[in-house]
Amino acid sequence: METHSENIKIECAENCGNSPKKELLRDLSIAFVKNEIEFCMDWMTDDVVWEIIGDKLIRGKGDFEKALHQMKNRKVQQLRIQNIITHGNTGSVNGTLILNDKESVAFCDVYNFRGFGKNSKIKAITSYIIKTS
């Protein structure tokens, strides 16, 4: 799947149509790069923990929202999702981002959901981010 949204090129190699959690993680990844904060917040628990390895630890929904607002200055040209994997109450997404300054970043986000159902909210995210150029 390839789309252009708000001048952001989005590529997703994975067919997510048969898995609600894969669909959610794809949509959440897109919402992150498009700065759709409200959508992201709707899927977080009040006590969400977001660890960006080697950078920071964010605890609670309020601090999570502040972190998203701080990221608004980062402009993304392209999101390429290579894999979306889900099993039970966990999931992960990996891919690359190309920022407006042409910097390239590889990422892997590992998600832990509060429960096993398709509407379970996210209680923890661990992000691995590596600048590649």
VENHUZI-V898031 format. One record per backbone hydrogen bond with DSSP energy under -0.5 kcal/mol. CO is the residue of the C=O (numbers start at 0). NH is the residue of the N-H. If there is no record, write none. Layout:
BEGIN
co: (CO/CO)
nh: (NH/NH)
END
This chain:
BEGIN
co: (0/2/4/6/7/8/9/10/13/15/18/19/20/21/22/23/24/25/26/27/28/29/30/31/34/35/36/37/38/39/40/42/44/45/47/48/48/49/49/50/50/51/51/55/57/59/60/61/62/63/64/65/66/68/69/70/72/74/76/77/78/78/79/79/80/82/84/86/88/89/90/91/92/93/93/94/95/96/96/97/97/98/102/103/103/104/105/106/107/108/108/109/110/111/111/116/120/121/122/123/124/125/126/126/127/129)
nh: (11/9/7/8/4/78/2/80/15/18/22/23/24/25/26/27/28/29/30/31/32/33/35/34/36/39/40/41/42/42/43/121/47/60/59/50/124/51/57/52/126/54/55/51/49/63/64/65/66/67/68/69/70/71/72/73/74/99/8/97/10/80/81/95/12/93/91/89/112/86/110/84/108/81/82/106/79/98/104/76/77/101/98/131/132/96/129/94/127/92/110/125/90/122/123/119/113/44/48/111/50/109/52/128/107/105)
END
